[in-house]
Amino acid sequence: MCCNTKQKIARALRQLMGERPLSKITVQDLMEGAQMKRQSFYYHFQDIYDVLGWICEEQLGEPLRQEPELDFEEWCLRLIALLDGDRAFYRRVLLAGSPEVVRTFCEGLVRPRVGRRLFQVEDVRQLPRQQEFVVDFCAKALTSYFIELCTSRREMDWAEARECLHSLLGVVRSAEELYPQTQAG
């Protein structure tokens, strides 16, 4: 029941976002669209941004966590594909003054993968500050790249995206060869 209610609220938000900017949508509007009482909104979510976070988790987080065996490059391409699969929605969120919800969520997904790829650690907080900085920098850069692809009006060029990620990993491999002492453990 709980998940069904959340899905109903999320569908109502998506529908309203197709009609007007997020900044013009109130909880009351949302719950009227979901045909539910306003009080039930606060049982499930803190605010409308929390609904956006839940949508990101359902559409991006869950599918990516179900494919832990993907190598880093394929995982990144899968994230791009998930964003591209609902590009109109994410584009509206990112360009309508609410980019931090998606950006923060994506960085949270990317950061541990970067930590594993660069330093073979599950918890980036265990790294020395300099290595944690490298992980944060790379996670922010990758997230910005993913968001740029998502908000672009150009059709997705999968060959170019794959080539860019492959080039990035080539640089990472070169750095690993030059500075093998930076590996954790």
Protein Blocks (a to p, Z undefined) as FASTA:
>chain_A
ZZmmmmmmmmmmmmmmmmmcfklpcfklmmmmnopafklmmmmpmblmlmmmmmmmmmmm
mmmmmmmmbcfklmmmmmmmmmmmmmmmmmmmmmnopammmmmmmmmmmmmmmmmmmnop
ablmlpcfklmmmmmmmmmmmmmmmmmmmmpmbdcdfklmmmmmmmmmmmmmmmmmmmmm
lpgZZ
